[in-house]
Amino acid sequence: MEVSTVTPQGLAEAAKLQGKIELIDVRTPVEYRTMHIGMAKNVPLDQLDPMAIMQARNGTQQETLYVICHAGGRGRQACERFHAVGFTNVVNVEGGTKAWADAGLPVVRGKQVMSLERQVRIAAGSLVLTGVVLGFLVHRGFFGLSAFVGAGLVFAGITDTCGMGMLLARMPWNQVKEAPATVCATK
């Protein structure tokens, strides 16, 4: 399925021309709090209900809905979910919030936290290492842990869906308590 995209500069230009656009950010609340685009509304991918969002738009379903994430992958998944229920006027922002900030466009910055992607790399690496060490020192069956994590990473790469990332996103340290943020004109 082909997902329409727009560059960060194209999105900024559309916002300037139209005055107001609808942009949803499908990252986790903690990622959103760390840095987001001021006009973006946070709707985490694991809580995304395309039908409810479109119904809440009160007759503006024909207007383009823009979707953004960290680098583009989750945004594409969100667009595919909208397409699956019949809404095709949904556009993914190429390169996500990272590309937006790298382009020097304004962002709202809050408390800095470790990215979900980095948490996944640390957890996967730790599990693989643990499986290897325990496999040599305790019982060969522990090598299965490393194989399981490796298979999960292959699956995540092929499907662009990461079960470990979804699990980590629900951990207490990735939940948000309201805190003030500041607007920055550049990265």
FENNORGI-V102047 format. One record per residue. RES is the residue in three letters. OMEGA is omega in radians with two decimals (999 if undefined). BURIAL is b if it has 9 or more other ideal C-beta (glycine too) atoms within 8 Angstrom, else e. Layout:
BEGIN
res-><RES | RES>
omega-><OMEGA | OMEGA>
burial-><BURIAL | BURIAL>
END
This chain:
BEGIN
res-><MET | GLU | VAL | SER | THR | VAL | THR | PRO | GLN | GLY | LEU | ALA | GLU | ALA | ALA | LYS | LEU | GLN | GLY | LYS | ILE | GLU | LEU | ILE | ASP | VAL | ARG | THR | PRO | VAL | GLU | TYR | ARG | THR | MET | HIS | ILE | GLY | MET | ALA | LYS | ASN | VAL | PRO | LEU | ASP | GLN | LEU | ASP | PRO | MET | ALA | ILE | MET | GLN | ALA | ARG | ASN | GLY | THR | GLN | GLN | GLU | THR | LEU | TYR | VAL | ILE | CYS | HIS | ALA | GLY | GLY | ARG | GLY | ARG | GLN | ALA | CYS | GLU | ARG | PHE | HIS | ALA | VAL | GLY | PHE | THR | ASN | VAL | VAL | ASN | VAL | GLU | GLY | GLY | THR | LYS | ALA | TRP | ALA | ASP | ALA | GLY | LEU | PRO | VAL | VAL | ARG | GLY | LYS | GLN | VAL | MET | SER | LEU | GLU | ARG | GLN | VAL | ARG | ILE | ALA | ALA | GLY | SER | LEU | VAL | LEU | THR | GLY | VAL | VAL | LEU | GLY | PHE | LEU | VAL | HIS | ARG | GLY | PHE | PHE | GLY | LEU | SER | ALA | PHE | VAL | GLY | ALA | GLY | LEU | VAL | PHE | ALA | GLY | ILE | THR | ASP | THR | CYS | GLY | MET | GLY | MET | LEU | LEU | ALA | ARG | MET | PRO | TRP | ASN | GLN | VAL | LYS | GLU | ALA | PRO | ALA | THR | VAL | CYS | ALA | THR | LYS>
omega-><-3.12 | 3.13 | 3.09 | 3.14 | 3.06 | 3.07 | 3.06 | 3.11 | 3.09 | 3.10 | 3.12 | 3.12 | 3.11 | 3.12 | -3.14 | -3.11 | -3.06 | -3.12 | 3.13 | 3.05 | 3.10 | -3.09 | 3.05 | -3.14 | -3.01 | 3.08 | 3.11 | 3.11 | 3.14 | 3.10 | 3.12 | -3.13 | -3.12 | 3.12 | 3.07 | 3.07 | -3.05 | -3.09 | -3.08 | 3.04 | -3.10 | 3.02 | -3.08 | -3.09 | -3.12 | 3.11 | -3.05 | 3.05 | -3.06 | -3.11 | 3.14 | 3.13 | -3.12 | 3.10 | -3.14 | -3.11 | 3.02 | 3.04 | 3.13 | -3.12 | -3.13 | 3.10 | -3.10 | 3.03 | 3.14 | -3.12 | -3.14 | 3.05 | -3.13 | -3.06 | 3.06 | -3.07 | 3.13 | 3.08 | 3.09 | 3.11 | 3.12 | 3.11 | 3.11 | 3.10 | 3.09 | 3.12 | -3.10 | 3.12 | 3.00 | 3.12 | -3.04 | -3.13 | -3.11 | -3.04 | 3.11 | 3.11 | -3.13 | 3.08 | 3.06 | -3.11 | 3.12 | 3.14 | 3.10 | -3.14 | 3.12 | 3.12 | 3.12 | 3.12 | -3.03 | 3.10 | 3.02 | -3.12 | 3.08 | -3.12 | 3.12 | 3.10 | 3.10 | -3.12 | 3.12 | 3.13 | 3.13 | 3.10 | 3.12 | 3.14 | 3.14 | -3.12 | -3.13 | 3.12 | 3.13 | 3.13 | 3.11 | 3.14 | 3.11 | 3.13 | 3.13 | -3.12 | 3.14 | 3.09 | 3.11 | -3.00 | -3.01 | -3.08 | -3.10 | -3.14 | -3.14 | 3.05 | 3.11 | 3.10 | 3.12 | 3.12 | 3.14 | 3.13 | 3.10 | 3.11 | 3.11 | 3.11 | 3.08 | 3.12 | 3.14 | 3.13 | -3.12 | -3.04 | -3.05 | 3.08 | -3.05 | 3.12 | 3.13 | 3.11 | 3.12 | 3.11 | 3.13 | 3.13 | -3.12 | -3.13 | -3.08 | -3.12 | 3.08 | 3.08 | -3.01 | 2.90 | -3.07 | 3.11 | -3.14 | 3.10 | 3.14 | 3.11 | 3.12 | -3.14 | -3.14 | 3.11 | 999>
burial-><e | e | b | e | b | b | b | b | e | e | b | b | e | b | b | e | e | e | e | e | b | b | b | b | b | b | b | b | b | b | b | b | b | b | b | b | b | e | e | b | e | b | b | b | b | e | e | b | e | b | e | e | b | b | e | e | b | e | e | e | e | e | e | b | b | b | b | b | b | b | e | b | b | b | b | b | b | b | b | b | b | b | b | e | b | e | b | e | b | b | b | b | b | b | b | b | b | b | b | b | b | e | b | e | b | b | b | b | b | b | e | e | b | e | b | b | e | e | b | b | e | e | b | b | e | e | b | b | e | b | b | b | e | b | b | e | e | e | e | e | e | b | b | e | b | b | b | b | b | b | e | b | b | e | b | b | e | e | e | b | e | e | b | b | b | b | e | b | b | e | e | e | e | b | e | e | e | e | e | e | e | e | b | b | e | e | e>
END
